[in-house]
């Protein structure tokens, strides 16, 4: 029995763990959020299960590694912040430490605890083996140059202060910019792009910064019309205002919904570099300068024949943009529906009814997607030429956060 206990204790020691991580220790901002790109290697028939921040570790026997001490847990990684991905025997993780966890770690340090805390990933075996725990040491520091260069908040706005506008056709738009809050220091480089009406809207992955993606996915994001490029050095001050593309370059020649995208490219940052070899995931260094734990919010403007008006993004009211009420759409062409964002929305539901008010089509879209192109077979499924449509916003609790009025939509022949 003593030999069995000794064997289990040895297996629980960190040196016997098969999964490795790089970096395995990072400086984190004690006064705010921190985002770090991590690479885990050596996964063999294992999948990630959960991520926990804690103040102390303890042996995980009969599992492998060191697990969180349950009396010192600071928090768990919310699912909405989980941007991890798995490829072969490697696992890419974006560690987004919320300010609440940093505050709890700081308070524990003031009370005499170790100033370090830990981010622990648990991996479960798919073939019935023991769980394995892998820890990353987080060292409390300021948000300056020794913390990985990461974007914490990005707010693109027009000069008017709004992030959604409605203008007349061929009207000049106001200048735009982006307010950026960040950790660390480094080169911020990238481009401004515009999505024109009728183009396939970007996915949530398209809106991530390049450094947030695993290496094999970089360079594969959807590209749109480039407006301008930027390459600026951000000092370790934590705040910066990025000037946008010249207003004259923003198109308004075609009616419909436009989206202006801030595309952030990866830059070199030694504080956040991840070494494949150290993690047992291959060879090479993964640069992760300008990593972010969230998609870049787009700017939207609607070009139409209505009078110019500014719509606050936080109004909470769901307003439809296109097609216009009682509009006629060509039955042989795809129909694109668009609406304004509702701040509390978790998902949007597009409903289409026939003249007898029977639902003939419904689509669910995640928050951040405010455009939907109806499938080509929709017109064949509907016998009536007149339709009703609306959009409903639903929050995380399943409650209605906003609801539009019904609009009439008419299918017409291309000859009309």
C-alpha positions in Angstrom: 0.0 0.0 0.0 2.8 2.4 0.8 4.4 1.8 -2.6 1.1 2.6 -4.3 0.7 5.8 -2.4 4.3 6.8 -3.3 3.7 6.0 -6.9 0.6 8.2 -7.0 2.4 11.0 -5.3 5.2 10.8 -7.9 2.6 10.8 -10.8 1.0 13.9 -9.3 4.3 15.8 -9.3 4.6 18.5 -12.0 7.7 16.9 -13.5 5.6 13.8 -14.5 3.0 15.7 -16.4 2.9 15.0 -20.1 1.2 18.3 -21.1 3.5 21.4 -21.2 2.6 25.1 -21.6 4.6 28.1 -22.8 4.8 30.7 -21.5 4.5 29.0 -18.1 4.9 32.3 -16.2 3.8 35.8 -17.1 3.5 39.3 -15.5 -0.1 40.5 -15.1 -1.7 43.8 -14.5 -2.7 44.2 -10.8 -4.9 47.2 -11.7 -6.9 45.7 -14.6 -7.4 43.0 -17.1 -4.6 41.0 -18.7 -4.7 38.9 -21.9 -2.0 36.3 -22.8 -1.6 33.9 -25.7 -0.7 30.4 -24.4 0.3 27.2 -26.2 -0.2 23.8 -24.6 1.6 20.8 -26.2 1.7 17.0 -25.7 -2.0 16.3 -25.6 -2.6 12.6 -26.2 -6.3 11.6 -26.3 -7.1 14.6 -24.1 -9.5 17.5 -24.3 -9.6 20.8 -22.3 -12.4 20.9 -19.7 -12.2 24.1 -17.6 -9.9 26.9 -16.6 -9.5 28.2 -13.0 -7.6 31.0 -11.3 -6.4 30.2 -7.8 -4.0 31.4 -5.1 -2.4 28.0 -4.3 -1.9 24.6 -5.8 -2.1 21.1 -4.3 -1.3 17.6 -5.6 -4.0 16.3 -7.9 -3.5 12.5 -7.1 -4.8 10.2 -8.3 -4.9 12.6 -11.3 -1.8 14.1 -12.8 -0.2 17.5 -12.0 -1.1 20.2 -9.4 -4.7 21.2 -9.1 -6.2 24.4 -7.6 -6.6 24.5 -3.8 -10.4 24.8 -3.5 -10.0 27.3 -0.6 -8.2 29.8 -2.8 -10.2 29.8 -6.0 -10.4 33.4 -7.5 -12.6 32.6 -10.5 -13.3 30.5 -13.6 -12.9 31.5 -17.2 -16.4 32.3 -18.6 -17.5 30.5 -21.7 -18.0 33.8 -23.6 -14.3 34.5 -23.1 -13.1 31.1 -24.2 -11.3 31.6 -27.5 -9.3 28.4 -27.3 -8.7 25.9 -30.2 -7.1 22.5 -30.6 -5.0 21.2 -33.5 -3.2 17.8 -33.5 -1.6 17.4 -30.1 -1.4 21.2 -29.4 -3.9 23.5 -27.7 -4.0 27.3 -28.2 -5.5 29.2 -25.3 -6.3 32.9 -24.8 -5.9 33.6 -21.1 -8.2 36.6 -20.4 -7.8 37.6 -16.7 -10.7 39.8 -15.6 -10.0 42.7 -13.3 -12.1 41.0 -10.5 -9.5 38.1 -10.4 -6.6 40.5 -10.3 -8.2 42.4 -7.4 -8.8 39.2 -5.4 -5.2 38.2 -5.9 -4.0 41.6 -4.8 -6.2 41.5 -1.7 -4.9 38.1 -0.8 -1.3 39.4 -1.2 -2.1 42.3 1.2 -3.3 39.7 3.7 0.0 37.9 3.6 -0.5 35.4 0.8 2.0 34.7 -2.0 1.9 37.6 -4.6 1.7 34.9 -7.3 -1.4 33.2 -8.4 -2.2 30.5 -10.9 -4.2 29.8 -14.1 -4.9 26.1 -14.2 -6.2 24.2 -17.2 -7.7 20.8 -16.6 -7.6 18.2 -19.4 -9.7 15.1 -19.4 -8.8 11.8 -21.1 -11.0 10.6 -23.9 -10.0 7.0 -23.2 -10.7 6.8 -19.5 -7.3 7.9 -18.2 -6.7 10.3 -15.3 -7.3 14.1 -15.6 -4.3 16.3 -16.0 -3.8 19.7 -14.6 -1.4 22.3 -16.1 -0.6 25.6 -14.3 0.6 29.0 -15.5 2.2 31.2 -12.9 0.8 34.8 -12.8 3.0 37.4 -11.2 1.4 40.7 -10.0 2.9 43.7 -11.7 1.8 47.0 -13.3 0.4 47.3 -16.8 3.6 48.7 -18.2 6.3 47.4 -20.5 6.9 44.0 -18.8 3.3 42.9 -19.3 2.3 41.2 -22.6 1.1 43.7 -25.2 -2.6 43.2 -25.4 -5.7 45.2 -26.2 -8.2 45.4 -23.4 -10.9 47.6 -24.9 -11.5 49.1 -28.3 -14.2 51.6 -29.1 -14.4 52.9 -32.7 -16.6 55.9 -33.1 -17.4 58.6 -35.6 -16.5 62.2 -34.8 -20.1 62.7 -33.8 -19.7 60.3 -30.9 -21.9 57.6 -32.4 -20.9 54.2 -33.7 -23.9 53.9 -36.0 -25.0 56.5 -38.5 -27.7 57.0 -41.2 -26.9 59.2 -44.1 -28.2 60.1 -47.6 -26.7 58.7 -50.7 -23.4 60.3 -51.7 -23.3 62.3 -48.5 -19.9 62.7 -46.9 -19.4 60.9 -43.6 -17.7 62.4 -40.5 -14.1 61.3 -39.6 -13.7 58.3 -37.4 -11.3 57.1 -34.7 -10.8 54.3 -32.2 -10.2 54.7 -28.4 -7.9 51.9 -27.3 -7.0 50.7 -23.8 -4.1 48.3 -23.6 -1.5 46.6 -21.5 2.3 46.6 -22.2 3.9 48.4 -25.1 4.5 47.6 -28.8 3.7 48.3 -32.4 0.1 48.5 -33.3 -0.3 47.8 -37.0 -3.2 47.0 -39.2 -5.7 48.5 -41.6 -9.2 49.9 -41.8 -11.6 48.0 -44.2 -15.2 48.6 -45.3 -17.8 45.9 -46.0 -20.2 47.1 -48.7 -23.9 46.3 -49.1 -24.4 42.8 -50.5 -21.0 41.5 -49.4 -20.8 38.5 -47.0 -20.7 40.0 -43.5 -17.7 39.1 -41.3 -18.0 36.2 -38.8 -17.0 36.6 -35.2 -13.6 35.0 -36.0 -13.1 37.5 -38.8 -13.3 40.3 -36.2 -10.7 38.9 -33.9 -7.2 40.4 -33.9 -4.7 38.3 -35.9 -2.7 37.5 -32.7 -5.7 36.0 -31.1 -5.9 33.2 -33.7 -3.8 30.0 -33.7 -0.9 30.1 -36.2 -2.6 28.0 -38.8 -5.6 30.3 -39.0 -3.7 33.5 -39.4 -4.0 35.0 -42.8 -7.3 33.2 -43.5 -9.7 35.8 -42.3 -12.1 37.3 -44.9 -10.7 40.4 -46.5 -12.7 43.4 -47.6 -12.0 46.8 -49.4 -9.0 48.4 -47.7 -9.4 52.1 -46.8 -6.0 52.8 -45.2 -3.2 51.3 -43.1 -1.5 52.3 -39.8 1.7 51.4 -38.0 2.2 53.2 -34.7 4.2 52.6 -31.5 2.1 52.5 -28.3 4.1 53.6 -25.2 3.3 51.9 -21.9 0.7 54.5 -21.0 -2.3 52.3 -21.4 -4.5 54.6 -23.6 -4.3 55.7 -27.2 -6.6 57.3 -29.8 -6.1 55.8 -33.3 -7.1 58.0 -36.1 -9.3 56.4 -38.7 -9.3 56.5 -42.5 -10.0 59.8 -44.1 -13.7 60.5 -44.3 -13.5 61.1 -48.0 -12.6 57.5 -48.5 -15.7 56.1 -46.9 -18.1 55.1 -49.7 -21.8 56.1 -49.8 -22.6 55.6 -53.4 -24.9 52.6 -53.0 -27.9 52.4 -50.6 -27.6 49.8 -47.9 -25.7 48.9 -44.7 -21.9 49.4 -44.6 -19.5 48.2 -41.9 -16.1 49.7 -41.2 -13.7 47.2 -39.7 -10.6 47.7 -37.6 -8.3 44.9 -38.5 -5.3 44.5 -36.1 -2.4 42.5 -37.3 0.1 40.5 -35.2 3.3 42.2 -34.0 6.4 40.9 -32.2 6.3 41.2 -28.4 8.9 39.2 -26.4 6.8 39.4 -23.2 4.0 37.4 -24.8 5.9 35.1 -27.2 5.0 31.5 -27.1 7.7 28.9 -27.9 6.3 25.7 -29.6 9.4 23.7 -28.6 9.1 24.6 -24.9 5.5 23.4 -25.0 6.3 20.2 -26.9 4.1 21.3 -29.8 6.7 21.6 -32.6 9.2 24.2 -33.5 9.1 28.0 -33.8 8.0 31.1 -31.9 4.5 32.3 -32.0 4.3 36.1 -31.8 1.2 37.5 -30.1 1.6 41.2 -29.9 -1.9 42.9 -29.8 -3.7 39.8 -28.7 -7.3 40.5 -27.5 -9.9 38.4 -25.7 -12.8 39.8 -27.8 -13.8 40.6 -31.4 -13.1 44.1 -32.7 -16.5 46.0 -32.7 -17.3 47.3 -36.2 -18.7 50.7 -37.1 -21.9 50.8 -39.1 -23.6 53.3 -41.3 -26.7 53.0 -43.4 -27.0 54.9 -46.7 -30.6 55.5 -47.8 -33.0 58.2 -48.8 -34.0 59.1 -45.3 -32.9 62.2 -43.5 -29.6 62.0 -41.7 -29.9 61.0 -38.0 -27.6 59.6 -35.4 -28.7 56.5 -33.6 -27.1 55.8 -30.2 -25.7 52.3 -29.9 -27.0 51.9 -26.4 -30.6 53.0 -27.0 -31.9 49.5 -26.4 -34.5 49.9 -29.2 -34.3 47.5 -32.1 -34.5 49.4 -35.3 -34.7 47.8 -38.8 -32.5 49.2 -41.6 -33.1 47.2 -44.8 -35.2 46.3 -46.7 -37.3 49.4 -46.2 -41.0 49.0 -45.3 -43.1 47.8 -48.2 -40.0 47.5 -50.3 -40.0 45.5 -53.5 -37.1 43.0 -53.8 -36.3 41.1 -56.9 -37.3 37.4 -56.5 -34.3 36.1 -58.5 -31.8 37.9 -56.2 -30.8 37.2 -52.6 -32.4 39.4 -50.0 -30.3 40.9 -47.2 -31.9 41.9 -43.9 -30.1 44.3 -41.6 -30.9 46.1 -38.3 -29.2 48.1 -35.6 -27.4 46.6 -32.6 -29.1 46.2 -29.2 -26.5 46.5 -26.4 -28.0 43.7 -24.2 -28.6 41.2 -27.0 -27.0 37.8 -26.8 -28.8 36.5 -29.9 -31.1 37.9 -32.6 -34.1 36.1 -34.1 -35.2 37.0 -37.6 -38.8 36.0 -38.3 -40.6 35.9 -41.6 -44.4 35.4 -42.0 -46.6 35.0 -44.9 -49.8 37.0 -45.6 -51.8 34.7 -43.3 -49.3 35.5 -40.5 -47.9 32.0 -40.5 -44.1 31.7 -39.8 -42.4 30.5 -42.9 -38.8 31.1 -41.9 -36.8 31.9 -38.8 -33.1 32.4 -38.2 -31.0 32.8 -35.0 -27.8 34.9 -35.1 -25.3 35.6 -32.4 -24.7 39.1 -31.0 -22.5 41.2 -33.3 -24.1 39.9 -36.5 -26.6 42.4 -37.6 -26.9 41.4 -41.2 -28.5 38.2 -42.7 -28.7 37.1 -46.3 -31.7 34.9 -46.8 -31.1 31.5 -48.6 -31.8 31.4 -52.3 -34.6 28.8 -51.8 -36.7 31.1 -49.5 -38.7 32.5 -52.4 -39.5 29.0 -53.7 -40.8 28.0 -50.3 -43.3 30.9 -50.1 -46.4 31.1 -52.3 -47.3 34.6 -51.3 -45.5 37.6 -52.9 -46.2 39.7 -49.8 -44.3 38.9 -46.5 -44.0 40.3 -43.0 -40.6 40.3 -41.2 -39.2 41.5 -37.9 -36.2 41.0 -35.6 -36.2 40.2 -31.9 -33.2 40.6 -29.5 -32.8 38.1 -26.7 -30.5 38.6 -23.7 -28.4 36.0 -21.8 -31.3 35.2 -19.5 -33.6 34.4 -22.4 -35.6 37.6 -22.0 -36.6 39.9 -24.9 -34.1 42.8 -24.9 -35.6 44.5 -28.0 -38.2 43.9 -30.7 -38.8 45.7 -34.0 -42.1 46.5 -35.6 -43.3 44.2 -38.5 -42.3 45.4 -41.9 -43.9 44.4 -45.3 -41.7 42.8 -48.0 -42.8 42.3 -51.6 -41.2 40.0 -54.1 -41.3 41.4 -57.6 -40.1 40.1 -61.0 -36.9 41.5 -62.3 -38.7 43.0 -65.2 -40.8 45.3 -62.9 
